[in-house]
Amino acid sequence: MTDATPEPGLAAPVAPSPTGESAPVPAAPPKTEEQYRPVDDAERAQIADAMPSHDDRTPLARAVAEDARKRITLSGRSVPRPDRTRVLTVANQKGGVGKTTTTVNIAAALAQAGSSVLVIDLDPQGNASTALGIEHHAEVPSVYDVLVEGTAIEDVVQRCPDVPNLLCVPATIDLAGAEIELVSLVARETRLQKAVEAFVRARTESGDRIDYVLVDCPPSLGLLTVNAFVAATEVFIPIQCEYYALEGLSQLLKNIELIRNHLNRRLHVSTILLTMYDGRTRLSAQVADEVREHFPGQTLRATVPRSVRISEAPSHGQTVMTYDPNSSGALSYLEAAVELAERGIGAGQDEQSIEETA
């Protein structure tokens, strides 16, 4: 018995007919050019709006539907590039609010969407370097060399192995002693600023401009954080949706105002992101409402939920954007990154860019 060769235009294998005989299955027609056409943002929004809604009686279904909407409207989307390099310091003197997690995931989301991003790890713990898969043991050139030795950023920067367009200046354990060593140095508050300005200017002149610089600060208000505030034009504050997170916010704002008055007139709070949001609790909703009431123009619409995937990702040397890009945490950070990028377009046109002031 020989194998039957399918006729031209017919696909194998053949399907049995109701009578027991084999009937050929027609091949699927080739896709037209219209079917291959990419879906634009307006069509994505129409598809998302057409999805059925759910009320408070079905919280799980509502969460699943919300993630599906985000996946449709955000996945594979590019973001507009700013007209100048934006330098943001991610700061909050309270620990455990998601500063490092926010820094690396917003940076990865922006880079995946086509922006060029530099992360400066200014926390001696080096957690941002770990999450980005960057080597940061004691012998590695790091941000300590930039601050204390005056080394140029281009001599210590490393490329993230998982995300194109994402660079990182790592932090090593040497940075733990930098607070003491900086005290006796000349212009101790502006050392990071000068290094960042030189790096941004060099990249701009070479035609490979950096779009975003994100500085991950330690949970304190010492000289490292002061250097970050002086180097930046914007402050990005992650706020955990817990009562204690609000207590230290007023002190942080006072310190930002001091820096603005004496060291950096361009510094301002541009972005607030609510993290570890739990929609099942009234406390999260109350904290979110209070923050939005006091900072309506700065607080992002996007919120980041508590997520096991976000917590797991650093143990694999990754951000959640590469570890599980379809998880609720990754979609929330992607939504926040898109909002951050869109808010920056046309904002601060009266501000001088780093290239102009360097």
C-alpha positions in Angstrom: 0.0 0.0 0.0 1.4 3.4 -1.0 1.0 6.7 0.7 -1.5 9.0 -1.2 -0.1 12.3 -2.4 -2.5 15.2 -1.8 -3.7 17.0 -4.8 -2.5 20.5 -5.5 -4.5 23.0 -3.4 -5.6 20.3 -0.9 -4.0 19.8 2.5 -3.0 16.6 4.3 -4.0 14.8 6.4 -7.5 14.0 5.1 -10.5 13.9 7.4 -12.9 11.0 7.5 -16.4 11.6 6.1 -19.6 10.5 7.9 -19.7 7.5 5.6 -16.3 6.4 6.7 -14.5 7.5 3.5 -11.7 9.9 3.6 -12.6 13.4 2.3 -9.9 16.0 1.6 -9.8 19.1 3.8 -9.4 22.3 1.8 -6.3 24.3 2.6 -6.8 27.6 4.4 -6.8 30.5 2.0 -3.7 32.7 2.1 -4.0 35.8 4.3 -4.7 39.0 2.4 -2.6 42.2 2.8 -5.5 43.6 4.9 -5.2 40.8 7.4 -1.5 41.4 7.8 -2.0 45.1 8.5 -0.9 46.1 12.0 -3.6 47.2 14.4 -3.3 50.9 15.4 -3.9 52.4 18.8 -7.5 53.5 17.9 -8.5 50.0 16.8 -6.9 48.6 20.0 -9.0 50.9 22.1 -12.2 49.9 20.2 -11.5 46.2 20.8 -10.9 46.9 24.5 -14.0 48.9 24.8 -16.1 46.2 23.2 -15.2 43.7 25.9 -17.9 43.0 28.5 -17.8 44.8 31.8 -18.1 43.3 35.3 -19.3 44.7 38.5 -18.2 44.5 42.1 -20.0 41.1 42.6 -17.4 39.5 40.3 -14.0 40.9 41.4 -12.0 38.1 39.9 -13.7 38.4 36.5 -13.2 42.1 36.6 -9.5 41.8 37.3 -9.1 39.3 34.4 -11.0 41.6 32.1 -8.9 44.6 33.1 -5.7 42.7 32.4 -7.1 41.6 29.0 -7.8 45.2 28.2 -4.3 46.3 29.1 -2.8 43.5 27.1 -4.8 44.5 24.0 -4.1 48.2 24.3 -0.5 48.2 25.5 1.4 45.1 24.3 3.9 45.9 21.6 3.1 49.6 21.8 5.8 52.2 21.3 6.0 55.4 23.3 6.8 58.9 22.0 10.4 60.0 22.7 10.8 63.2 24.8 12.3 66.2 23.1 15.0 66.4 25.7 16.7 64.0 28.1 14.5 63.5 31.2 16.4 62.9 34.4 14.2 61.4 37.2 15.2 60.6 40.7 13.1 57.8 42.2 13.0 58.6 45.9 11.2 57.9 49.1 13.0 57.8 52.4 10.7 55.0 53.6 12.0 51.6 52.8 9.9 48.8 51.2 7.7 51.1 49.1 8.9 49.7 45.7 11.6 52.3 44.7 14.0 49.8 43.1 11.2 47.7 41.7 9.6 50.7 40.2 12.9 52.0 38.8 13.9 48.9 37.0 10.5 48.0 35.7 9.6 51.5 34.4 13.1 51.6 32.8 12.6 48.2 31.1 9.1 49.1 29.9 10.4 52.4 28.4 13.3 50.6 26.8 11.1 47.8 25.3 8.9 50.6 23.9 11.8 52.0 21.9 13.3 54.6 24.3 17.0 54.8 25.3 17.3 54.5 29.1 20.0 54.7 31.7 19.5 53.5 35.2 21.9 54.7 37.9 21.9 52.4 41.0 22.7 54.7 43.9 21.7 52.3 46.6 24.6 50.4 48.3 22.5 47.3 48.4 22.8 47.1 44.6 19.3 45.6 44.1 18.6 47.5 40.9 21.8 46.1 39.4 20.7 42.6 40.4 17.3 43.0 38.8 18.9 44.1 35.6 21.3 41.2 35.5 24.3 43.5 35.9 27.6 42.4 37.6 28.2 44.4 40.7 30.7 42.6 42.9 33.5 44.5 44.7 36.0 44.7 41.8 33.5 46.0 39.2 33.8 49.7 38.3 30.7 51.4 39.7 28.9 54.6 40.7 31.3 54.8 43.6 34.1 55.5 41.2 32.0 58.2 39.6 31.2 60.0 42.8 34.5 59.6 44.7 37.1 59.2 42.1 35.6 61.3 39.3 35.4 58.5 36.8 33.3 59.2 33.7 30.0 57.3 33.5 30.9 55.9 30.1 33.8 54.0 31.8 31.5 52.2 34.3 28.2 51.8 32.4 27.0 48.3 31.5 24.4 47.1 29.1 21.4 45.1 30.3 21.6 41.6 28.8 17.8 41.1 28.5 16.6 44.5 27.3 18.0 46.4 24.3 18.5 50.2 24.8 18.8 49.8 28.6 22.1 50.8 30.3 23.0 50.6 34.0 25.6 52.2 36.2 25.9 49.5 38.9 26.4 49.9 42.7 28.8 47.9 44.7 29.4 47.5 48.4 32.0 50.2 48.2 29.2 52.7 47.9 28.3 52.1 51.6 31.3 54.2 52.6 30.7 56.9 50.1 28.5 59.0 52.4 31.5 59.5 54.8 34.1 60.0 52.0 31.9 62.6 50.2 31.9 64.9 53.3 35.4 66.1 52.7 35.2 66.4 48.9 34.8 69.7 47.1 31.4 70.3 45.6 30.2 67.1 47.2 26.5 67.7 46.3 27.1 68.2 42.6 29.4 65.4 41.7 26.7 63.1 40.2 25.2 66.1 38.4 28.4 66.9 36.6 28.9 63.2 35.6 25.4 62.9 34.2 25.6 66.1 32.3 28.9 65.1 30.7 27.5 61.7 29.7 24.2 63.1 28.3 26.1 65.7 26.4 28.5 63.2 24.9 25.6 60.9 23.8 23.7 63.8 22.3 26.7 65.0 20.3 27.3 61.5 19.0 23.7 61.3 17.7 22.7 58.5 20.2 20.7 60.5 22.7 19.6 59.1 26.0 15.9 59.7 26.5 15.6 58.8 30.2 17.9 58.7 33.2 16.4 57.1 36.2 18.3 57.3 39.5 17.5 54.7 42.2 18.0 56.2 45.6 18.7 54.6 49.0 15.9 54.8 51.7 17.5 57.8 53.4 18.0 61.5 52.9 21.8 61.6 53.1 24.5 62.8 50.6 23.7 60.1 48.1 20.1 61.2 47.8 21.1 64.8 47.8 23.4 64.1 44.8 20.5 62.4 43.1 18.2 65.4 43.7 20.8 67.9 42.4 21.4 65.8 39.3 17.7 65.5 38.3 15.0 67.8 37.1 12.1 65.5 38.2 11.3 63.5 41.3 9.4 60.3 40.9 7.9 59.1 44.2 6.5 55.6 44.6 4.0 55.4 47.5 2.9 52.2 49.0 -0.8 52.0 49.6 -0.4 51.8 53.4 -0.9 54.4 56.1 2.8 54.6 57.2 3.8 55.4 53.6 2.0 58.8 54.0 3.7 59.8 57.2 7.1 60.4 55.7 5.9 62.1 52.6 5.7 65.6 54.1 9.3 65.3 55.3 10.4 64.2 51.8 8.6 67.2 50.2 10.3 69.5 52.7 13.7 68.2 51.7 12.9 68.5 48.0 11.9 72.1 48.6 15.3 72.7 50.4 17.2 71.3 47.5 15.1 73.4 45.1 15.8 76.6 47.0 19.5 76.2 47.5 21.0 73.7 45.0 18.6 73.0 42.0 15.9 75.4 41.0 14.7 73.0 38.2 13.8 70.2 40.7 10.1 69.4 41.0 7.9 66.4 41.8 6.5 65.3 38.5 5.3 61.8 39.1 3.7 59.8 41.9 2.9 56.1 41.5 0.8 54.1 43.9 2.3 50.7 44.5 1.3 47.4 46.3 -2.3 48.4 45.7 -4.9 45.8 46.9 -8.3 46.5 45.5 -9.9 44.1 48.0 -9.1 46.4 51.0 -10.6 49.8 51.9 -7.3 51.0 53.2 -5.7 50.9 49.7 -8.6 52.8 48.2 -8.5 55.4 51.0 -4.7 56.0 50.6 -5.1 56.2 46.9 -8.0 58.7 47.2 -6.0 60.8 49.7 -2.9 60.9 47.5 -4.9 61.8 44.4 -6.7 64.6 46.3 -3.5 66.2 47.4 -1.5 65.6 44.2 -4.0 65.4 41.3 -1.6 66.5 38.7 1.3 64.3 39.7 -0.4 61.0 40.5 -0.5 58.5 37.7 -3.8 56.9 36.8 -2.1 53.5 36.7 -1.6 51.6 40.0 0.7 48.6 40.6 -0.9 45.7 42.5 0.7 43.3 44.9 2.1 40.6 42.6 4.1 37.4 43.2 5.6 37.7 39.8 7.1 41.1 40.6 8.7 39.7 43.7 10.0 36.6 41.9 11.6 38.3 39.0 14.8 39.7 40.7 15.7 36.2 42.0 16.1 35.3 38.3 18.2 38.4 37.6 15.3 39.9 35.6 12.6 42.6 35.7 9.0 41.4 35.6 8.8 42.9 32.1 11.0 40.1 30.8 10.3 37.4 33.5 6.5 37.4 32.9 5.4 40.1 30.5 1.8 39.1 30.5 1.4 39.2 34.3 -0.8 41.8 36.0 2.3 43.4 37.5 4.1 43.7 34.2 1.0 45.2 32.5 0.6 47.7 35.3 4.2 48.9 35.0 3.8 49.1 31.2 0.7 51.2 31.6 2.5 53.5 34.1 5.5 53.8 31.7 3.3 54.8 28.8 1.5 57.4 30.9 4.8 58.7 32.1 6.1 59.1 28.6 2.9 60.7 27.3 2.9 63.2 30.2 6.4 64.3 29.4 5.6 65.3 25.8 5.3 69.1 25.7 5.8 69.5 29.4 8.5 71.7 30.8 9.3 73.4 27.5 10.4 76.5 29.4 12.9 74.4 31.3 16.5 74.4 30.0 17.7 71.0 28.9 20.7 69.4 30.4 22.5 69.8 27.1 21.9 73.6 27.3 23.0 74.1 30.9 26.0 71.7 30.8 
